[in-house]
């Protein structure tokens, strides 16, 4: 029996099962713990030294902990080192771009190009999670921080590098413990052979999908006068990263619905006017929840990811909550819809995500 699709009589079943499907646990707690530690330690240190405004750069570096979810031994270390290098480079480039008097349009154009380039790196290195989403977030988020200077760009790169190095160290701790206990390598968790990865044909059409989605979403967000266009750019990657158009619609719907609920949750938390310490505590808690759920149901995970992002921005550059909430809601919807439209327009290209 074939699976139901949106175009047949069982379309209602397809959407219900796709939107509400909840995947297996599959050791999600391990990556959640790694991500939580990798995020918590740098943020607490920044609070202790009185530099909460550096929090976004530390968070971008900590993204390295998310890679190699099911990889062990050298393959995870190799993957995380590669991802860390790209993330740090993106923070550095974005911070340099923030020095410009009007960095928004250069950020959108460069972000579109970088999304395509990084997708090639992701394919070549067999990244998991695949694609340019986190790297684009690091680049565009750094480029969007206000009042950038050359000294800030240097500081941003150093902070991101230190955070990424710590994340890689945390990711390697499990390997060291496994070896110390003499445990075998779990089957099916080693990355595929280097020769297969090196010989993989780059799918240029998918690269173009990324670039077009990012460029259109950023442009529309700016024309609408929204203050955080990079949120729309990142959201546009979500639907176009899926293997099929139907899956992209489901993922885009997850993004919009999950963001809406997450904005409501964030509104309640920000209304309490939490101190910087409590903001960090909440960020750490939402990081754990996001990584625990993101592989099981993306929409539910967005309920954690949305307040996580909003609290991180609020910690670094205090902004009126109503502005943050509206920007996040509108831009996520704009980006997701743009991604779905690009997916529909290019559905005949046969592009497939890893």
KEVOKE-130069 format. One record per residue (C-alpha): x, y, z; residue number from 1; residue in one letter. Coordinates in Angstrom, 2 decimals, always signed. Layout:
BEGIN
+---------+---------+---------+------+------+
:      c1 :      c2 :      c3 : resi : resn :
+---------+---------+---------+------+------+
:       X :       Y :       Z :  NUM :    A :
...
+---------+---------+---------+------+------+
This chain:
BEGIN
+---------+---------+---------+------+------+
:      c1 :      c2 :      c3 : resi : resn :
+---------+---------+---------+------+------+
:   +0.00 :   +0.00 :   +0.00 :    1 :    X :
:   +1.35 :   +3.41 :   -0.94 :    2 :    X :
:   +1.53 :   +6.27 :   +1.52 :    3 :    X :
:   -1.22 :   +8.92 :   +1.28 :    4 :    X :
:   -0.31 :  +12.16 :   -0.45 :    5 :    X :
:   -1.99 :  +15.57 :   -0.51 :    6 :    X :
:   -3.35 :  +14.91 :   -3.97 :    7 :    X :
:   -5.35 :  +11.74 :   -3.27 :    8 :    X :
:   -8.48 :  +10.99 :   -1.29 :    9 :    X :
:   -6.47 :  +10.27 :   +1.82 :   10 :    X :
:   -4.95 :  +13.75 :   +1.95 :   11 :    X :
:   -6.62 :  +14.52 :   +5.27 :   12 :    X :
:   -4.96 :  +11.49 :   +6.80 :   13 :    X :
:   -1.61 :  +12.58 :   +5.37 :   14 :    X :
:   -1.76 :  +16.05 :   +6.87 :   15 :    X :
:   -3.04 :  +14.80 :  +10.23 :   16 :    X :
:   -0.37 :  +12.15 :  +10.51 :   17 :    X :
:   +2.41 :  +14.42 :   +9.22 :   18 :    X :
:   +1.57 :  +17.40 :  +11.41 :   19 :    X :
:   +0.93 :  +15.40 :  +14.56 :   20 :    X :
:   +3.50 :  +12.63 :  +14.09 :   21 :    X :
:   +5.82 :  +12.22 :  +17.07 :   22 :    X :
:   +9.04 :  +10.38 :  +16.31 :   23 :    X :
:  +10.92 :   +7.96 :  +18.55 :   24 :    X :
:  +13.15 :   +9.20 :  +21.35 :   25 :    X :
:  +16.29 :   +7.72 :  +19.73 :   26 :    X :
:  +18.67 :   +9.01 :  +22.39 :   27 :    X :
:  +17.56 :  +12.65 :  +22.07 :   28 :    X :
:  +18.54 :  +13.30 :  +25.67 :   29 :    X :
:  +22.23 :  +12.87 :  +24.84 :   30 :    X :
:  +22.41 :  +15.66 :  +22.27 :   31 :    X :
:  +20.10 :  +17.76 :  +24.48 :   32 :    X :
:  +22.54 :  +17.42 :  +27.38 :   33 :    X :
:  +25.53 :  +18.26 :  +25.16 :   34 :    X :
:  +23.77 :  +21.31 :  +23.72 :   35 :    X :
:  +22.62 :  +22.48 :  +27.14 :   36 :    X :
:  +26.08 :  +22.28 :  +28.70 :   37 :    X :
:  +27.66 :  +23.90 :  +25.63 :   38 :    X :
:  +25.22 :  +26.81 :  +25.88 :   39 :    X :
:  +24.99 :  +27.22 :  +29.65 :   40 :    X :
:  +28.67 :  +27.46 :  +30.52 :   41 :    X :
:  +29.58 :  +30.29 :  +28.09 :   42 :    X :
:  +26.46 :  +32.30 :  +28.97 :   43 :    X :
:  +27.07 :  +32.01 :  +32.70 :   44 :    X :
:  +30.69 :  +33.08 :  +32.22 :   45 :    X :
:  +29.58 :  +36.11 :  +30.22 :   46 :    X :
:  +27.20 :  +37.08 :  +33.01 :   47 :    X :
:  +29.96 :  +36.72 :  +35.58 :   48 :    X :
:  +32.27 :  +39.06 :  +33.67 :   49 :    X :
:  +29.45 :  +41.53 :  +32.99 :   50 :    X :
:  +29.22 :  +40.99 :  +29.22 :   51 :    X :
:  +25.71 :  +39.69 :  +28.48 :   52 :    X :
:  +25.73 :  +41.57 :  +25.17 :   53 :    X :
:  +28.20 :  +38.97 :  +23.87 :   54 :    X :
:  +25.63 :  +36.20 :  +24.39 :   55 :    X :
:  +24.56 :  +35.84 :  +20.72 :   56 :    X :
:  +28.14 :  +35.23 :  +19.58 :   57 :    X :
:  +28.62 :  +32.59 :  +22.27 :   58 :    X :
:  +25.31 :  +30.97 :  +21.32 :   59 :    X :
:  +26.29 :  +30.85 :  +17.65 :   60 :    X :
:  +29.54 :  +29.11 :  +18.52 :   61 :    X :
:  +27.67 :  +26.65 :  +20.74 :   62 :    X :
:  +25.69 :  +25.50 :  +17.69 :   63 :    X :
:  +28.67 :  +23.22 :  +17.00 :   64 :    X :
:  +27.31 :  +20.92 :  +19.72 :   65 :    X :
:  +24.27 :  +20.15 :  +17.56 :   66 :    X :
:  +26.28 :  +18.39 :  +14.87 :   67 :    X :
:  +27.05 :  +14.69 :  +14.81 :   68 :    X :
:  +23.90 :  +13.82 :  +16.71 :   69 :    X :
:  +24.27 :  +10.09 :  +16.08 :   70 :    X :
:  +27.96 :  +10.00 :  +15.25 :   71 :    X :
:  +30.66 :   +8.70 :  +17.57 :   72 :    X :
:  +34.45 :   +8.65 :  +17.76 :   73 :    X :
:  +36.39 :  +10.46 :  +15.05 :   74 :    X :
:  +33.40 :  +11.08 :  +12.77 :   75 :    X :
:  +31.62 :  +13.29 :  +15.33 :   76 :    X :
:  +34.84 :  +15.12 :  +16.17 :   77 :    X :
:  +35.58 :  +15.72 :  +12.48 :   78 :    X :
:  +32.05 :  +16.90 :  +11.77 :   79 :    X :
:  +31.92 :  +19.22 :  +14.75 :   80 :    X :
:  +35.33 :  +20.70 :  +13.98 :   81 :    X :
:  +34.24 :  +21.45 :  +10.41 :   82 :    X :
:  +30.92 :  +22.91 :  +11.53 :   83 :    X :
:  +32.65 :  +24.94 :  +14.25 :   84 :    X :
:  +35.08 :  +26.43 :  +11.73 :   85 :    X :
:  +32.21 :  +27.46 :   +9.45 :   86 :    X :
:  +30.15 :  +28.89 :  +12.33 :   87 :    X :
:  +33.06 :  +30.97 :  +13.62 :   88 :    X :
:  +33.80 :  +32.21 :  +10.10 :   89 :    X :
:  +30.14 :  +33.20 :   +9.68 :   90 :    X :
:  +30.17 :  +35.14 :  +12.95 :   91 :    X :
:  +33.35 :  +36.93 :  +11.87 :   92 :    X :
:  +31.99 :  +37.80 :   +8.41 :   93 :    X :
:  +28.63 :  +38.90 :   +9.79 :   94 :    X :
:  +30.27 :  +41.07 :  +12.45 :   95 :    X :
:  +32.43 :  +42.75 :   +9.82 :   96 :    X :
:  +29.33 :  +43.41 :   +7.74 :   97 :    X :
:  +27.66 :  +45.00 :  +10.79 :   98 :    X :
:  +30.28 :  +47.78 :  +10.63 :   99 :    X :
:  +28.74 :  +49.12 :   +7.41 :  100 :    X :
:  +26.45 :  +52.16 :   +7.73 :  101 :    X :
:  +23.57 :  +50.21 :   +6.11 :  102 :    X :
:  +24.35 :  +46.47 :   +6.36 :  103 :    X :
:  +20.85 :  +45.09 :   +5.72 :  104 :    X :
:  +20.91 :  +44.70 :   +1.93 :  105 :    X :
:  +24.51 :  +43.43 :   +1.81 :  106 :    X :
:  +23.55 :  +40.95 :   +4.54 :  107 :    X :
:  +20.61 :  +39.65 :   +2.49 :  108 :    X :
:  +22.59 :  +39.28 :   -0.74 :  109 :    X :
:  +25.62 :  +37.76 :   +0.97 :  110 :    X :
:  +23.36 :  +35.51 :   +3.07 :  111 :    X :
:  +21.71 :  +34.12 :   -0.05 :  112 :    X :
:  +25.08 :  +33.34 :   -1.62 :  113 :    X :
:  +26.49 :  +31.85 :   +1.57 :  114 :    X :
:  +23.44 :  +29.63 :   +2.05 :  115 :    X :
:  +24.21 :  +28.00 :   -1.28 :  116 :    X :
:  +27.93 :  +27.68 :   -0.62 :  117 :    X :
:  +27.45 :  +26.23 :   +2.85 :  118 :    X :
:  +24.96 :  +23.68 :   +1.53 :  119 :    X :
:  +27.78 :  +22.38 :   -0.69 :  120 :    X :
:  +30.05 :  +22.10 :   +2.35 :  121 :    X :
:  +27.27 :  +20.33 :   +4.23 :  122 :    X :
:  +26.91 :  +17.78 :   +1.43 :  123 :    X :
:  +30.65 :  +17.23 :   +1.15 :  124 :    X :
:  +31.10 :  +16.77 :   +4.90 :  125 :    X :
:  +27.87 :  +14.79 :   +5.39 :  126 :    X :
:  +26.70 :  +17.15 :   +8.13 :  127 :    X :
:  +23.97 :  +16.08 :  +10.47 :  128 :    X :
:  +21.83 :  +18.12 :  +10.78 :  129 :    X :
:  +22.33 :  +18.92 :   +7.08 :  130 :    X :
:  +22.05 :  +22.25 :   +5.34 :  131 :    X :
:  +23.04 :  +25.89 :   +5.98 :  132 :    X :
:  +20.40 :  +26.93 :   +8.55 :  133 :    X :
:  +22.62 :  +27.33 :  +11.63 :  134 :    X :
:  +25.47 :  +28.90 :   +9.68 :  135 :    X :
:  +23.11 :  +31.39 :   +8.02 :  136 :    X :
:  +21.64 :  +32.20 :  +11.44 :  137 :    X :
:  +25.15 :  +32.87 :  +12.80 :  138 :    X :
:  +26.03 :  +35.10 :   +9.84 :  139 :    X :
:  +22.80 :  +37.09 :   +9.54 :  140 :    X :
:  +22.31 :  +37.37 :  +13.30 :  141 :    X :
:  +25.83 :  +38.76 :  +13.75 :  142 :    X :
:  +25.37 :  +41.16 :  +10.83 :  143 :    X :
:  +22.12 :  +42.44 :  +12.39 :  144 :    X :
:  +23.55 :  +43.43 :  +15.77 :  145 :    X :
:  +23.55 :  +47.25 :  +16.01 :  146 :    X :
:  +26.47 :  +49.69 :  +16.24 :  147 :    X :
:  +29.17 :  +47.27 :  +15.13 :  148 :    X :
:  +32.84 :  +48.24 :  +15.16 :  149 :    X :
:  +36.04 :  +46.58 :  +14.02 :  150 :    X :
:  +36.88 :  +45.79 :  +17.64 :  151 :    X :
:  +33.44 :  +44.18 :  +18.03 :  152 :    X :
:  +34.13 :  +41.97 :  +15.01 :  153 :    X :
:  +37.35 :  +40.73 :  +16.61 :  154 :    X :
:  +35.64 :  +40.15 :  +19.94 :  155 :    X :
:  +32.74 :  +38.36 :  +18.25 :  156 :    X :
:  +35.09 :  +35.98 :  +16.46 :  157 :    X :
:  +37.05 :  +35.20 :  +19.62 :  158 :    X :
:  +33.91 :  +34.64 :  +21.71 :  159 :    X :
:  +32.36 :  +32.39 :  +19.06 :  160 :    X :
:  +35.63 :  +30.46 :  +18.66 :  161 :    X :
:  +35.96 :  +29.88 :  +22.40 :  162 :    X :
:  +32.32 :  +28.78 :  +22.66 :  163 :    X :
:  +32.65 :  +26.48 :  +19.64 :  164 :    X :
:  +35.83 :  +24.94 :  +21.02 :  165 :    X :
:  +34.08 :  +24.22 :  +24.31 :  166 :    X :
:  +31.14 :  +22.65 :  +22.42 :  167 :    X :
:  +33.52 :  +20.36 :  +20.52 :  168 :    X :
:  +35.19 :  +19.43 :  +23.81 :  169 :    X :
:  +31.80 :  +18.56 :  +25.31 :  170 :    X :
:  +30.96 :  +16.52 :  +22.22 :  171 :    X :
:  +34.20 :  +14.56 :  +22.59 :  172 :    X :
:  +33.61 :  +13.82 :  +26.28 :  173 :    X :
:  +31.22 :  +10.99 :  +25.49 :  174 :    X :
:  +33.75 :   +9.41 :  +23.18 :  175 :    X :
:  +36.43 :   +9.56 :  +25.86 :  176 :    X :
:  +34.10 :   +8.02 :  +28.43 :  177 :    X :
:  +33.10 :   +5.26 :  +26.03 :  178 :    X :
:  +36.70 :   +4.40 :  +25.31 :  179 :    X :
:  +37.62 :   +4.52 :  +28.99 :  180 :    X :
:  +34.87 :   +2.03 :  +29.75 :  181 :    X :
:  +35.88 :   -0.18 :  +26.83 :  182 :    X :
:  +32.46 :   +0.04 :  +25.17 :  183 :    X :
:  +32.12 :   -0.85 :  +21.48 :  184 :    X :
:  +31.13 :   +1.60 :  +18.80 :  185 :    X :
:  +27.35 :   +1.38 :  +18.19 :  186 :    X :
:  +26.49 :   +0.02 :  +14.78 :  187 :    X :
:  +25.10 :   +2.35 :  +12.18 :  188 :    X :
:  +26.48 :   +5.48 :  +13.80 :  189 :    X :
:  +29.68 :   +5.93 :  +11.85 :  190 :    X :
:  +29.58 :   +8.40 :   +8.98 :  191 :    X :
:  +29.64 :   +7.03 :   +5.48 :  192 :    X :
:  +32.95 :   +6.38 :   +3.76 :  193 :    X :
:  +35.02 :   +9.40 :   +2.76 :  194 :    X :
:  +35.27 :   +8.19 :   -0.82 :  195 :    X :
:  +31.49 :   +8.11 :   -1.12 :  196 :    X :
:  +31.20 :  +11.59 :   +0.32 :  197 :    X :
:  +33.95 :  +12.97 :   -1.90 :  198 :    X :
:  +32.33 :  +11.45 :   -4.96 :  199 :    X :
:  +28.84 :  +12.76 :   -4.30 :  200 :    X :
:  +27.52 :  +14.96 :   -7.07 :  201 :    X :
:  +26.67 :  +18.45 :   -5.86 :  202 :    X :
:  +23.01 :  +19.23 :   -6.48 :  203 :    X :
:  +23.22 :  +22.73 :   -7.87 :  204 :    X :
:  +19.48 :  +23.06 :   -8.21 :  205 :    X :
:  +19.04 :  +22.63 :   -4.49 :  206 :    X :
:  +21.77 :  +25.22 :   -3.92 :  207 :    X :
:  +19.75 :  +27.61 :   -6.07 :  208 :    X :
:  +16.60 :  +26.85 :   -4.05 :  209 :    X :
:  +18.37 :  +27.88 :   -0.85 :  210 :    X :
:  +19.72 :  +31.09 :   -2.38 :  211 :    X :
:  +16.40 :  +32.10 :   -3.97 :  212 :    X :
:  +14.44 :  +31.41 :   -0.79 :  213 :    X :
:  +16.80 :  +33.42 :   +1.40 :  214 :    X :
:  +16.98 :  +36.34 :   -1.04 :  215 :    X :
:  +13.20 :  +36.59 :   -1.51 :  216 :    X :
:  +12.38 :  +36.23 :   +2.19 :  217 :    X :
:  +14.91 :  +38.87 :   +3.23 :  218 :    X :
:  +13.75 :  +41.26 :   +0.53 :  219 :    X :
:  +10.08 :  +40.94 :   +1.44 :  220 :    X :
:  +10.82 :  +41.38 :   +5.14 :  221 :    X :
:  +12.73 :  +44.61 :   +4.47 :  222 :    X :
:  +10.00 :  +45.94 :   +2.17 :  223 :    X :
:   +7.46 :  +45.26 :   +4.91 :  224 :    X :
:   +9.56 :  +47.37 :   +7.26 :  225 :    X :
:  +10.24 :  +44.59 :   +9.76 :  226 :    X :
:  +13.20 :  +45.08 :  +12.06 :  227 :    X :
:  +14.70 :  +41.57 :  +12.05 :  228 :    X :
:  +14.73 :  +40.36 :   +8.41 :  229 :    X :
:  +17.22 :  +37.60 :   +9.19 :  230 :    X :
:  +14.46 :  +35.68 :  +10.98 :  231 :    X :
:  +12.56 :  +35.53 :   +7.68 :  232 :    X :
:  +15.72 :  +34.43 :   +5.85 :  233 :    X :
:  +16.33 :  +31.57 :   +8.25 :  234 :    X :
:  +12.66 :  +30.52 :   +8.20 :  235 :    X :
:  +12.69 :  +30.31 :   +4.41 :  236 :    X :
:  +15.30 :  +27.55 :   +4.58 :  237 :    X :
:  +13.02 :  +25.26 :   +6.54 :  238 :    X :
:  +10.51 :  +24.27 :   +3.79 :  239 :    X :
:  +13.07 :  +24.19 :   +0.96 :  240 :    X :
:  +15.32 :  +21.83 :   +2.93 :  241 :    X :
:  +12.84 :  +18.97 :   +2.78 :  242 :    X :
:  +12.92 :  +16.11 :   +0.23 :  243 :    X :
:   +9.47 :  +16.84 :   -1.28 :  244 :    X :
:   +7.09 :  +19.74 :   -1.69 :  245 :    X :
:   +4.48 :  +18.08 :   +0.56 :  246 :    X :
:   +7.04 :  +17.64 :   +3.31 :  247 :    X :
:   +8.01 :  +21.30 :   +2.88 :  248 :    X :
:   +4.40 :  +22.40 :   +3.38 :  249 :    X :
:   +4.19 :  +20.33 :   +6.55 :  250 :    X :
:   +7.49 :  +21.73 :   +7.85 :  251 :    X :
:   +6.43 :  +25.29 :   +7.00 :  252 :    X :
:   +3.13 :  +24.75 :   +8.81 :  253 :    X :
:   +5.05 :  +23.43 :  +11.81 :  254 :    X :
:   +7.19 :  +26.56 :  +11.74 :  255 :    X :
:   +4.23 :  +28.95 :  +11.69 :  256 :    X :
:   +2.06 :  +27.17 :  +14.27 :  257 :    X :
:   +4.96 :  +26.41 :  +16.62 :  258 :    X :
:   +6.22 :  +29.98 :  +16.39 :  259 :    X :
:   +2.77 :  +31.35 :  +17.18 :  260 :    X :
:   +2.52 :  +29.29 :  +20.36 :  261 :    X :
:   +6.14 :  +30.08 :  +21.23 :  262 :    X :
:   +5.49 :  +33.82 :  +20.87 :  263 :    X :
:   +2.57 :  +33.55 :  +23.29 :  264 :    X :
:   +4.81 :  +31.75 :  +25.78 :  265 :    X :
:   +7.61 :  +34.30 :  +25.32 :  266 :    X :
:   +5.15 :  +37.16 :  +25.81 :  267 :    X :
:   +4.20 :  +35.79 :  +29.21 :  268 :    X :
:   +7.82 :  +35.34 :  +30.25 :  269 :    X :
:   +8.95 :  +38.78 :  +29.07 :  270 :    X :
:   +5.99 :  +40.38 :  +30.85 :  271 :    X :
:   +7.54 :  +39.15 :  +34.11 :  272 :    X :
:  +10.65 :  +41.25 :  +33.33 :  273 :    X :
:  +13.12 :  +38.51 :  +34.33 :  274 :    X :
:  +16.62 :  +39.46 :  +35.42 :  275 :    X :
:  +19.61 :  +38.60 :  +33.24 :  276 :    X :
:  +20.30 :  +35.53 :  +35.38 :  277 :    X :
:  +16.77 :  +34.22 :  +34.96 :  278 :    X :
:  +16.94 :  +34.89 :  +31.23 :  279 :    X :
:  +20.02 :  +32.68 :  +31.04 :  280 :    X :
:  +18.28 :  +29.98 :  +33.10 :  281 :    X :
:  +15.31 :  +30.07 :  +30.73 :  282 :    X :
:  +17.57 :  +29.97 :  +27.66 :  283 :    X :
:  +19.31 :  +26.89 :  +29.01 :  284 :    X :
:  +15.99 :  +25.19 :  +29.82 :  285 :    X :
:  +14.56 :  +25.93 :  +26.37 :  286 :    X :
:  +17.76 :  +24.69 :  +24.73 :  287 :    X :
:  +17.32 :  +21.34 :  +26.43 :  288 :    X :
:  +13.65 :  +21.17 :  +25.45 :  289 :    X :
:  +14.32 :  +22.17 :  +21.85 :  290 :    X :
:  +16.97 :  +19.51 :  +21.29 :  291 :    X :
:  +14.88 :  +16.90 :  +23.06 :  292 :    X :
:  +11.95 :  +17.53 :  +20.69 :  293 :    X :
:  +13.32 :  +18.79 :  +17.38 :  294 :    X :
:  +13.93 :  +15.31 :  +15.97 :  295 :    X :
:  +10.51 :  +14.11 :  +17.09 :  296 :    X :
:   +8.12 :  +16.89 :  +16.07 :  297 :    X :
:   +9.45 :  +20.14 :  +14.63 :  298 :    X :
:   +6.29 :  +22.11 :  +15.41 :  299 :    X :
:   +6.37 :  +21.24 :  +19.11 :  300 :    X :
:  +10.11 :  +21.98 :  +19.21 :  301 :    X :
:   +9.39 :  +25.47 :  +17.84 :  302 :    X :
:   +7.44 :  +26.21 :  +21.02 :  303 :    X :
:  +10.81 :  +26.01 :  +22.80 :  304 :    X :
:  +12.97 :  +27.43 :  +20.01 :  305 :    X :
:  +10.92 :  +30.64 :  +19.67 :  306 :    X :
:  +11.21 :  +31.91 :  +23.27 :  307 :    X :
:  +14.84 :  +30.73 :  +23.25 :  308 :    X :
:  +15.63 :  +33.02 :  +20.32 :  309 :    X :
:  +13.62 :  +35.93 :  +21.68 :  310 :    X :
:  +15.19 :  +35.72 :  +25.13 :  311 :    X :
:  +18.69 :  +35.57 :  +23.61 :  312 :    X :
:  +18.05 :  +38.73 :  +21.58 :  313 :    X :
:  +16.51 :  +40.44 :  +24.60 :  314 :    X :
:  +19.55 :  +39.56 :  +26.72 :  315 :    X :
:  +22.01 :  +41.00 :  +24.19 :  316 :    X :
:  +20.10 :  +44.08 :  +23.00 :  317 :    X :
:  +17.13 :  +44.90 :  +25.23 :  318 :    X :
:  +14.21 :  +45.72 :  +22.93 :  319 :    X :
:  +10.56 :  +46.49 :  +23.71 :  320 :    X :
:   +8.95 :  +43.03 :  +24.00 :  321 :    X :
:   +6.04 :  +43.91 :  +21.73 :  322 :    X :
:   +8.47 :  +44.76 :  +18.93 :  323 :    X :
:  +10.35 :  +41.48 :  +19.30 :  324 :    X :
:   +7.16 :  +39.43 :  +19.46 :  325 :    X :
:   +5.54 :  +40.97 :  +16.40 :  326 :    X :
:   +8.75 :  +40.82 :  +14.37 :  327 :    X :
:   +9.28 :  +37.16 :  +15.20 :  328 :    X :
:   +5.71 :  +36.16 :  +14.38 :  329 :    X :
:   +5.46 :  +38.08 :  +11.11 :  330 :    X :
:   +8.93 :  +37.22 :   +9.85 :  331 :    X :
:   +8.63 :  +33.53 :  +10.61 :  332 :    X :
:   +5.34 :  +33.42 :   +8.71 :  333 :    X :
:   +6.80 :  +35.40 :   +5.79 :  334 :    X :
:   +9.89 :  +33.19 :   +5.59 :  335 :    X :
:   +7.97 :  +29.93 :   +5.85 :  336 :    X :
:   +5.46 :  +31.01 :   +3.18 :  337 :    X :
:   +8.26 :  +32.13 :   +0.87 :  338 :    X :
:   +9.96 :  +28.78 :   +1.36 :  339 :    X :
:   +6.76 :  +26.92 :   +0.50 :  340 :    X :
:   +6.24 :  +29.04 :   -2.63 :  341 :    X :
:   +9.84 :  +28.47 :   -3.75 :  342 :    X :
:   +9.39 :  +24.76 :   -3.09 :  343 :    X :
:   +6.24 :  +24.73 :   -5.23 :  344 :    X :
:   +7.82 :  +26.73 :   -8.06 :  345 :    X :
:  +10.86 :  +24.43 :   -8.16 :  346 :    X :
:   +9.13 :  +21.14 :   -7.40 :  347 :    X :
:   +9.93 :  +19.89 :  -10.91 :  348 :    X :
:  +13.65 :  +20.35 :  -10.39 :  349 :    X :
:  +13.91 :  +17.07 :   -8.55 :  350 :    X :
:  +16.10 :  +18.65 :   -5.89 :  351 :    X :
:  +16.41 :  +16.57 :   -2.76 :  352 :    X :
:  +17.82 :  +17.37 :   +0.64 :  353 :    X :
:  +20.20 :  +15.08 :   +2.44 :  354 :    X :
+---------+---------+---------+------+------+
